[in-house]
Amino acid sequence: MSSDDDNDKAGTGTRAVGAGRRAEWTGAVVNPPVWRASTHLYPDMAALRSGPATNEDGRFFYGRRGGPTQWSLAEALTQLETGAAGTMLYPSGVAAIAGALMAVLRPGDELLVCDNAYEPTRAMATGLLTDIGITSRFFDPSEPANLARALTDKTRAVMLESPGSLTIEVCDIPALTALARERGAVSIIDNTWAGPTGFAALERGADIAVMSLTKHVGGHSDLMMGSASAGEALYARLRKTAQALGQVVSPDDAALALRGLRTLPLRLDRSTKSALAIARHLTGRPDVARVLCPMLPGSPGHELWQRDFSGGCGLFSLVLKGGDRGRRDRVIDALRLFGIGYSWGGFESLVSPVDPASIRSAGAWPLADMDPADRFAIRLSIGLEDTADLIADLDRALDANPA
Ligand SMILES: *Cc1c(COP(=O)(O)O)cnc(C)c1O
């Protein structure tokens, strides 16, 4: 199920529309139907005996190995990820991160995790992986030299995320992955923020690209799923591990994710433009101390974003002046168009409070120059509402709660 050469050359919209739509899976309809199944019935003993011996993608064996709807989604994601030979699907983004780490790490190995990793990724490193004899250490990825110093002969994998969770700074993935490769370590990147259409993770040096499909690919806040894409050798290991762990996604959810995928570039383009306009507006407000949005000149990692990314998304953070946690909470309460909740990347705007300094262990960058008491941030996920309405909502909530 490798990428299709012709489709590789087309633009992202064209690729998202065509991806994974094999005639043998769609039949005469446009989008692959929901193909629900557990049992494969064999016409006779000879057919049964020839079945279980083969474990190939695209050959139905038993529901746990997926069917046409899941294969179509996996192939679509592979086609969007330049350099990938295959994609495994998982029941959540966290399961995809676990699946990638479990495929690569063995007891006695060491894992290096970027300090701005998604919190459950950190928890996996210090919990589950520690329990099975894998050592984890955190490093500040804002300077590749920090990784160079942290790598040892035992380092089997480096877990990266760019932009990082909560403070949304871009780091130098080509430099970091080159350092890992030199020392024989596998680079795994959580590419949920940009996705394959905004950041070509494998082309930029990562060995495994993980995504929470719950966010942009689903796009409608109604499904949980994750994916991991890789070249041939690592894909084989991802697949073996996922099968051993019994990981499977439902065909109904796969169909929803495929539906989301068709409009992904369109939605990302819209929310990126909207987020940039809102971020620009917020920098002009005297009561806003910091806007952390990679698309915005002056934000941490903006130059790297311009160099390495072909798109953005609607997720960014801001810090209010004065460091008043109570005011931060009152501003969030006063918003009307932003739902208060975790997750992001849906059609609707969301807001959540984030306190990055309380989570990190290798530095509180890019807020290191701020008093720890001032670092309470607000994370916004900009949806598809009209930009002017979102700006008016933010202005009203901020004005109603002066510093
Ligand atoms: C939400 C998120 C995940 C986890 O995805 P789920 O589908 O919620 O398990 C992983 N990485 C990042 C960066 C996320 O924001």
The ligand as a Tripos MOL2 file, in Angstrom:
@<TRIPOS>MOLECULE
LIG
   15    15     1     0     0
SMALL
NO_CHARGES

@<TRIPOS>ATOM
      1 C1         -5.0690   15.2040   21.5420 C.3       1 LIG1
      2 C2         -3.6710   14.9100   21.2640 C.ar      1 LIG1
      3 C3         -3.2100   13.5900   21.2400 C.ar      1 LIG1
      4 C4         -4.0430   12.4250   21.6650 C.3       1 LIG1
      5 O1         -5.0910   12.1570   20.8540 O.3       1 LIG1
      6 P1         -6.4100   11.3740   21.3390 P.3       1 LIG1
      7 O2         -7.0270   11.0000   20.0630 O.co2     1 LIG1
      8 O3         -7.1850   12.3580   22.1640 O.co2     1 LIG1
      9 O4         -5.9620   10.1970   22.1600 O.co2     1 LIG1
     10 C5         -1.8990   13.3680   20.8960 C.ar      1 LIG1
     11 N1         -1.0730   14.3810   20.6050 N.ar      1 LIG1
     12 C6         -1.4690   15.6600   20.6370 C.ar      1 LIG1
     13 C7         -0.4880   16.7210   20.3080 C.3       1 LIG1
     14 C8         -2.7780   15.9800   20.9840 C.ar      1 LIG1
     15 O5         -3.1570   17.2490   21.0690 O.3       1 LIG1
@<TRIPOS>BOND
     1     1     2 1
     2     2     3 ar
     3     2    14 ar
     4     3     4 1
     5     3    10 ar
     6     4     5 1
     7     5     6 1
     8     6     7 2
     9     6     8 1
    10     6     9 1
    11    10    11 ar
    12    11    12 ar
    13    12    13 1
    14    12    14 ar
    15    14    15 1
@<TRIPOS>SUBSTRUCTURE
     1 LIG1         1 GROUP 0 **** ****
